[in-house]
Amino acid sequence: MKLGFRYLIYSVVAVLLLACDANQQSQKPYYSLKLTQLENIKKQGYIKVLTRFGSTTYYEDAHGFSGLEYDLISLFAEHLQVNAVFVVPDTFESILEQISSGSADIAAAGLTVTESRRQKMRFAPSYHKIHEQIIYRAGRKRPKTIKELESGITEVVKGTSHIETLKQQQLKNPQFSWEINNELDSDGLLYLVNEGLIDYTVADSTQISLIQRLFPKLRVAFDISSARHLAWALSLSEDNSLYDEVIKFFAKITKDKTLNTLLKRHYQPSNQFNYVDFCTFRLHKKTRLPVYRPLFEAAAKKYDMDWRMLAAISYQESHWNIKAVSATGVRGLMMLTRDTAKLMGIKNRVDPKQSIDGGTRFFKRRLKVLAESIKDPDRTWMALAAYNIGHGHLEDARILTRYGGGNYNKWQDVKQFLPHLSKRKWYSRTKFGYARGREPVTYVKNIRSYYNLLVLLDEEERIQTDALLPPETQTAEEANTALPTLTEKIFQ
């Protein structure tokens, strides 16, 4: 668990439920002009934090709350011995406006320190450096200069520092222009680039390193900024009590290496969710899978399932690496959380047999709780989505699908609405709120690909075995010609 503060999830459940309501302004804090800002925070028992949903900041998935900003704020709240109230405004621009006006105590949203922002707020010590980068899609010619972007469509998020950077670039290249997107966040624009719907966008280096695990077609063209500092923002005030405490906190977690540990946990590239090519998968099938295949087969027989589906889930989760550990602390072949392991009665998550058994039973449970109206193969795909994002968020997507005129029992329709869970105008209508809805779509797609690969490679092995002893009417060369044809089917 995250450095001993997982208890915070349970101690402030009622408070955290407010986090998904960006307009949550009704709570009336205790406040006294006779006390300092820090004293008032401790008196009222919580600190109010502005943040934004995103893979590098704050989000909730089937494994609970996560994100670097979430972890840092949770540690700071623990340091102050108070709870944390996370508030997500409607837009990124609103975060800057609210912290400038003193509507919250801290803005922890992956904010870049800029001179124009220093005029309206003050920044805590920087906790990380990033570069702003131009992102394009693999298959296009890689642009090397701003001038080469002139013929394409470039979109950026409203209110971000990326706009300031592009304005500086425009001074040297007057013909260069871009569009400001008022609806999507950076993750959303990266998704559009990955799908070929726009040509370019701007992203922070930390963000692109994480999201490439989900969108493997994204590529970095070039940096458009020097190193930029990320930091928390506080309102301008003569009261330095909270600001001074923040400085002490960052000095402490820097000295004891906690900050470095968190940065590695959230930002360091990992192979865990990388899109691997066919050759790597084939190598792992030959070198790793044989060790665990008997366990997958035994679990499949015990729970009446296809062992290749279980193996495909495991490959997506861990690449059949028993030592795999994610940024959120899930581990083992099936990447079980501590809570899931406890629920399934698993005592040792890194034990291959226990991990596979627990993961299989957990997936079986996801299958069981789905509505009876969902038939296979859709039932399997939706159960996989629930395994990744949680049953509640899947049901929210099914409801949106129904209202949107789609068939909420068909995965083909539901997967079109899952990404809407990351858009305020959609998730604000749902029971379980915001979710990174594109992830389960990619998750299911990957597992289906891995499953098909296992099926086809098994068939290829059979053909290869037969080819070793070709019939008298068939030469070895003729027998081998069948192999590439079958392999090509994998990529159809």
Buried (B, 14 or more C-beta within 10 A) or exposed (E): EBBEBBEBBEEBEEBBEBBBEBEBEEEEBEEEEEBBBBBBBBEBBBBBBBBBBBBBBBBBBBBBBBBBBBBBBBBBBBBBEBBBBBBBBEBBBBBBBBBBEEBBBBBBBBBBBBEEBEEBBBBBBBBBEBBBBBBBBEEBEEBEBBEBBBEEBBBBBBBBBBBBBBEEBBEEBEEBEBEEBEEBBBBBBBBBBBEEEBBBBBBBBBBBBBBBBBBBBBBBBBEBBEEBBBBBBBBEEEBBBBBEBBEEBBEEBEEEEBBEBBBEBBBEEBEBBBBBEEEEBBEBBEEBBEEBBEBBBBBBEEBEBBBBBBBBBBBBBBBBBBEBBBBBBBBBBBBBBBBBBEBBEBEEBBBBBBBBBBBBBBBBBBBEEBEEEBEEEBBBBBBBBBBBBBBBBBBBBBBBBBEEEBEBBBBEBBBBBBBBBBBBEBBBEBEBBBBBBBBBBBBBBBBBBBBBBBBBBEEBEEBBEEBEEBEEEEEEEEBEEBEEEBBEEBEE
